[in-house]
């Protein structure tokens, strides 16, 4: 059970990192769409 306790913070950091990357990706995609619509 101690092993799970050690893994929990690591999983949380991974999840936060993935969420941040997804947010950045969404922002970049919306910027690209704006550029495409302008043409």
PDB file of N, CA, C and O in Angstrom, chain B, residues numbered from 101:
ATOM      1  N   UNK B 101       0.825  -1.202   0.000  1.00  0.00           N
ATOM      2  CA  UNK B 101       0.000   0.000   0.000  1.00  0.00           C
ATOM      3  C   UNK B 101       0.867   1.263   0.000  1.00  0.00           C
ATOM      4  O   UNK B 101       0.469   2.284  -0.561  1.00  0.00           O
ATOM      5  N   UNK B 102       2.045   1.201   0.623  1.00  0.00           N
ATOM      6  CA  UNK B 102       2.938   2.355   0.627  1.00  0.00           C
ATOM      7  C   UNK B 102       3.378   2.706  -0.787  1.00  0.00           C
ATOM      8  O   UNK B 102       3.628   3.869  -1.105  1.00  0.00           O
ATOM      9  N   UNK B 103       3.467   1.679  -1.632  1.00  0.00           N
ATOM     10  CA  UNK B 103       3.870   1.889  -3.027  1.00  0.00           C
ATOM     11  C   UNK B 103       2.862   2.798  -3.733  1.00  0.00           C
ATOM     12  O   UNK B 103       3.246   3.698  -4.480  1.00  0.00           O
ATOM     13  N   UNK B 104       1.580   2.557  -3.494  1.00  0.00           N
ATOM     14  CA  UNK B 104       0.519   3.371  -4.105  1.00  0.00           C
ATOM     15  C   UNK B 104       0.624   4.809  -3.601  1.00  0.00           C
ATOM     16  O   UNK B 104       0.419   5.757  -4.359  1.00  0.00           O
ATOM     17  N   UNK B 105       0.943   4.962  -2.320  1.00  0.00           N
ATOM     18  CA  UNK B 105       1.088   6.296  -1.744  1.00  0.00           C
ATOM     19  C   UNK B 105       2.224   7.065  -2.401  1.00  0.00           C
ATOM     20  O   UNK B 105       2.154   8.286  -2.541  1.00  0.00           O
ATOM     21  N   UNK B 106       3.266   6.354  -2.803  1.00  0.00           N
ATOM     22  CA  UNK B 106       4.393   7.001  -3.478  1.00  0.00           C
ATOM     23  C   UNK B 106       4.039   7.366  -4.918  1.00  0.00           C
ATOM     24  O   UNK B 106       4.503   8.376  -5.448  1.00  0.00           O
ATOM     25  N   UNK B 107       3.218   6.537  -5.532  1.00  0.00           N
ATOM     26  CA  UNK B 107       2.863   6.768  -6.941  1.00  0.00           C
ATOM     27  C   UNK B 107       1.826   7.877  -7.127  1.00  0.00           C
ATOM     28  O   UNK B 107       1.796   8.528  -8.172  1.00  0.00           O
ATOM     29  N   UNK B 108       0.977   8.093  -6.121  1.00  0.00           N
ATOM     30  CA  UNK B 108      -0.116   9.057  -6.260  1.00  0.00           C
ATOM     31  C   UNK B 108       0.363  10.458  -6.668  1.00  0.00           C
ATOM     32  O   UNK B 108      -0.169  11.010  -7.631  1.00  0.00           O
ATOM     33  N   UNK B 109       1.352  11.059  -5.973  1.00  0.00           N
ATOM     34  CA  UNK B 109       1.796  12.397  -6.376  1.00  0.00           C
ATOM     35  C   UNK B 109       2.373  12.415  -7.789  1.00  0.00           C
ATOM     36  O   UNK B 109       2.194  13.383  -8.527  1.00  0.00           O
ATOM     37  N   UNK B 110       3.062  11.345  -8.158  1.00  0.00           N
ATOM     38  CA  UNK B 110       3.648  11.246  -9.495  1.00  0.00           C
ATOM     39  C   UNK B 110       2.555  11.244 -10.559  1.00  0.00           C
ATOM     40  O   UNK B 110       2.674  11.920 -11.580  1.00  0.00           O
ATOM     41  N   UNK B 111       1.496  10.485 -10.317  1.00  0.00           N
ATOM     42  CA  UNK B 111       0.368  10.423 -11.261  1.00  0.00           C
ATOM     43  C   UNK B 111      -0.310  11.787 -11.360  1.00  0.00           C
ATOM     44  O   UNK B 111      -0.740  12.198 -12.437  1.00  0.00           O
ATOM     45  N   UNK B 112      -0.400  12.482 -10.231  1.00  0.00           N
ATOM     46  CA  UNK B 112      -1.023  13.804 -10.219  1.00  0.00           C
ATOM     47  C   UNK B 112      -0.220  14.775 -11.068  1.00  0.00           C
ATOM     48  O   UNK B 112      -0.788  15.544 -11.844  1.00  0.00           O
ATOM     49  N   UNK B 113       1.096  14.740 -10.923  1.00  0.00           N
ATOM     50  CA  UNK B 113       1.964  15.619 -11.718  1.00  0.00           C
ATOM     51  C   UNK B 113       1.826  15.305 -13.204  1.00  0.00           C
ATOM     52  O   UNK B 113       1.761  16.215 -14.032  1.00  0.00           O
ATOM     53  N   UNK B 114       1.781  14.017 -13.540  1.00  0.00           N
ATOM     54  CA  UNK B 114       1.610  13.619 -14.939  1.00  0.00           C
ATOM     55  C   UNK B 114       0.285  14.124 -15.503  1.00  0.00           C
ATOM     56  O   UNK B 114       0.228  14.624 -16.626  1.00  0.00           O
ATOM     57  N   UNK B 115      -0.778  13.987 -14.710  1.00  0.00           N
ATOM     58  CA  UNK B 115      -2.102  14.426 -15.156  1.00  0.00           C
ATOM     59  C   UNK B 115      -2.113  15.942 -15.371  1.00  0.00           C
ATOM     60  O   UNK B 115      -2.668  16.428 -16.357  1.00  0.00           O
ATOM     61  N   UNK B 116      -1.503  16.679 -14.454  1.00  0.00           N
ATOM     62  CA  UNK B 116      -1.446  18.138 -14.592  1.00  0.00           C
ATOM     63  C   UNK B 116      -0.658  18.525 -15.834  1.00  0.00           C
ATOM     64  O   UNK B 116      -1.049  19.441 -16.558  1.00  0.00           O
ATOM     65  N   UNK B 117       0.447  17.838 -16.084  1.00  0.00           N
ATOM     66  CA  UNK B 117       1.250  18.121 -17.269  1.00  0.00           C
ATOM     67  C   UNK B 117       0.483  17.855 -18.545  1.00  0.00           C
ATOM     68  O   UNK B 117       0.548  18.644 -19.488  1.00  0.00           O
ATOM     69  N   UNK B 118      -0.244  16.752 -18.585  1.00  0.00           N
ATOM     70  CA  UNK B 118      -1.034  16.417 -19.773  1.00  0.00           C
ATOM     71  C   UNK B 118      -2.136  17.454 -19.990  1.00  0.00           C
ATOM     72  O   UNK B 118      -2.412  17.849 -21.123  1.00  0.00           O
ATOM     73  N   UNK B 119      -2.764  17.895 -18.892  1.00  0.00           N
ATOM     74  CA  UNK B 119      -3.826  18.894 -18.989  1.00  0.00           C
ATOM     75  C   UNK B 119      -3.271  20.215 -19.522  1.00  0.00           C
ATOM     76  O   UNK B 119      -3.893  20.862 -20.364  1.00  0.00           O
ATOM     77  N   UNK B 120      -2.101  20.607 -19.025  1.00  0.00           N
ATOM     78  CA  UNK B 120      -1.475  21.851 -19.483  1.00  0.00           C
ATOM     79  C   UNK B 120      -1.142  21.764 -20.968  1.00  0.00           C
ATOM     80  O   UNK B 120      -1.363  22.719 -21.713  1.00  0.00           O
ATOM     81  N   UNK B 121      -0.617  20.633 -21.395  1.00  0.00           N
ATOM     82  CA  UNK B 121      -0.274  20.451 -22.818  1.00  0.00           C
ATOM     83  C   UNK B 121      -1.533  20.530 -23.682  1.00  0.00           C
ATOM     84  O   UNK B 121      -1.516  21.133 -24.755  1.00  0.00           O
ATOM     85  N   UNK B 122      -2.621  19.921 -23.214  1.00  0.00           N
ATOM     86  CA  UNK B 122      -3.873  19.949 -23.976  1.00  0.00           C
ATOM     87  C   UNK B 122      -4.394  21.382 -24.093  1.00  0.00           C
ATOM     88  O   UNK B 122      -4.898  21.778 -25.144  1.00  0.00           O
ATOM     89  N   UNK B 123      -4.273  22.160 -23.010  1.00  0.00           N
ATOM     90  CA  UNK B 123      -4.732  23.546 -23.035  1.00  0.00           C
ATOM     91  C   UNK B 123      -3.916  24.354 -24.031  1.00  0.00           C
ATOM     92  O   UNK B 123      -4.467  25.159 -24.781  1.00  0.00           O
ATOM     93  N   UNK B 124      -2.598  24.142 -24.041  1.00  0.00           N
ATOM     94  CA  UNK B 124      -1.730  24.862 -24.980  1.00  0.00           C
ATOM     95  C   UNK B 124      -2.074  24.476 -26.414  1.00  0.00           C
ATOM     96  O   UNK B 124      -2.121  25.329 -27.300  1.00  0.00           O
ATOM     97  N   UNK B 125      -2.315  23.184 -26.636  1.00  0.00           N
ATOM     98  CA  UNK B 125      -2.680  22.713 -27.975  1.00  0.00           C
ATOM     99  C   UNK B 125      -3.972  23.357 -28.460  1.00  0.00           C
ATOM    100  O   UNK B 125      -4.062  23.814 -29.599  1.00  0.00           O
ATOM    101  N   UNK B 126      -4.980  23.388 -27.571  1.00  0.00           N
ATOM    102  CA  UNK B 126      -6.264  24.002 -27.948  1.00  0.00           C
ATOM    103  C   UNK B 126      -6.065  25.468 -28.310  1.00  0.00           C
ATOM    104  O   UNK B 126      -6.662  25.961 -29.267  1.00  0.00           O
ATOM    105  N   UNK B 127      -5.222  26.169 -27.544  1.00  0.00           N
ATOM    106  CA  UNK B 127      -4.980  27.585 -27.813  1.00  0.00           C
ATOM    107  C   UNK B 127      -4.315  27.745 -29.175  1.00  0.00           C
ATOM    108  O   UNK B 127      -4.698  28.620 -29.951  1.00  0.00           O
ATOM    109  N   UNK B 128      -3.337  26.919 -29.467  1.00  0.00           N
ATOM    110  CA  UNK B 128      -2.638  27.012 -30.750  1.00  0.00           C
ATOM    111  C   UNK B 128      -3.581  26.703 -31.910  1.00  0.00           C
ATOM    112  O   UNK B 128      -3.516  27.349 -32.956  1.00  0.00           O
ATOM    113  N   UNK B 129      -4.453  25.720 -31.725  1.00  0.00           N
ATOM    114  CA  UNK B 129      -5.396  25.355 -32.780  1.00  0.00           C
ATOM    115  C   UNK B 129      -6.352  26.509 -33.061  1.00  0.00           C
ATOM    116  O   UNK B 129      -6.653  26.804 -34.217  1.00  0.00           O
ATOM    117  N   UNK B 130      -6.830  27.161 -31.998  1.00  0.00           N
ATOM    118  CA  UNK B 130      -7.759  28.278 -32.213  1.00  0.00           C
ATOM    119  C   UNK B 130      -7.037  29.444 -32.890  1.00  0.00           C
ATOM    120  O   UNK B 130      -7.632  30.146 -33.707  1.00  0.00           O
ATOM    121  N   UNK B 131      -5.762  29.657 -32.558  1.00  0.00           N
ATOM    122  CA  UNK B 131      -4.980  30.706 -33.223  1.00  0.00           C
ATOM    123  C   UNK B 131      -4.831  30.383 -34.709  1.00  0.00           C
ATOM    124  O   UNK B 131      -4.958  31.264 -35.559  1.00  0.00           O
ATOM    125  N   UNK B 132      -4.562  29.120 -35.011  1.00  0.00           N
ATOM    126  CA  UNK B 132      -4.420  28.698 -36.410  1.00  0.00           C
ATOM    127  C   UNK B 132      -5.722  28.910 -37.170  1.00  0.00           C
ATOM    128  O   UNK B 132      -5.711  29.372 -38.311  1.00  0.00           O
ATOM    129  N   UNK B 133      -6.843  28.572 -36.538  1.00  0.00           N
ATOM    130  CA  UNK B 133      -8.149  28.749 -37.192  1.00  0.00           C
ATOM    131  C   UNK B 133      -8.393  30.225 -37.500  1.00  0.00           C
ATOM    132  O   UNK B 133      -8.925  30.561 -38.557  1.00  0.00           O
ATOM    133  N   UNK B 134      -8.002  31.106 -36.572  1.00  0.00           N
ATOM    134  CA  UNK B 134      -8.168  32.545 -36.805  1.00  0.00           C
ATOM    135  C   UNK B 134      -7.365  32.971 -38.024  1.00  0.00           C
ATOM    136  O   UNK B 134      -7.853  33.720 -38.871  1.00  0.00           O
ATOM    137  N   UNK B 135      -6.119  32.483 -38.107  1.00  0.00           N
ATOM    138  CA  UNK B 135      -5.261  32.838 -39.236  1.00  0.00           C
ATOM    139  C   UNK B 135      -5.861  32.341 -40.551  1.00  0.00           C
ATOM    140  O   UNK B 135      -5.845  33.047 -41.560  1.00  0.00           O
ATOM    141  N   UNK B 136      -6.387  31.121 -40.525  1.00  0.00           N
ATOM    142  CA  UNK B 136      -6.958  30.532 -41.749  1.00  0.00           C
ATOM    143  C   UNK B 136      -8.207  31.309 -42.168  1.00  0.00           C
ATOM    144  O   UNK B 136      -8.408  31.570 -43.354  1.00  0.00           O
ATOM    145  N   UNK B 137      -9.045  31.678 -41.195  1.00  0.00           N
ATOM    146  CA  UNK B 137     -10.282  32.391 -41.509  1.00  0.00           C
ATOM    147  C   UNK B 137     -10.004  33.780 -42.073  1.00  0.00           C
ATOM    148  O   UNK B 137     -10.812  34.318 -42.830  1.00  0.00           O
ATOM    149  N   UNK B 138      -8.871  34.357 -41.710  1.00  0.00           N
ATOM    150  CA  UNK B 138      -8.548  35.712 -42.145  1.00  0.00           C
ATOM    151  C   UNK B 138      -8.239  35.757 -43.637  1.00  0.00           C
ATOM    152  O   UNK B 138      -8.475  36.770 -44.295  1.00  0.00           O
ATOM    153  N   UNK B 139      -7.710  34.657 -44.167  1.00  0.00           N
ATOM    154  CA  UNK B 139      -7.294  34.650 -45.583  1.00  0.00           C
ATOM    155  C   UNK B 139      -8.485  34.703 -46.528  1.00  0.00           C
ATOM    156  O   UNK B 139      -8.307  34.705 -47.746  1.00  0.00           O
TER     157      UNK B 139
END
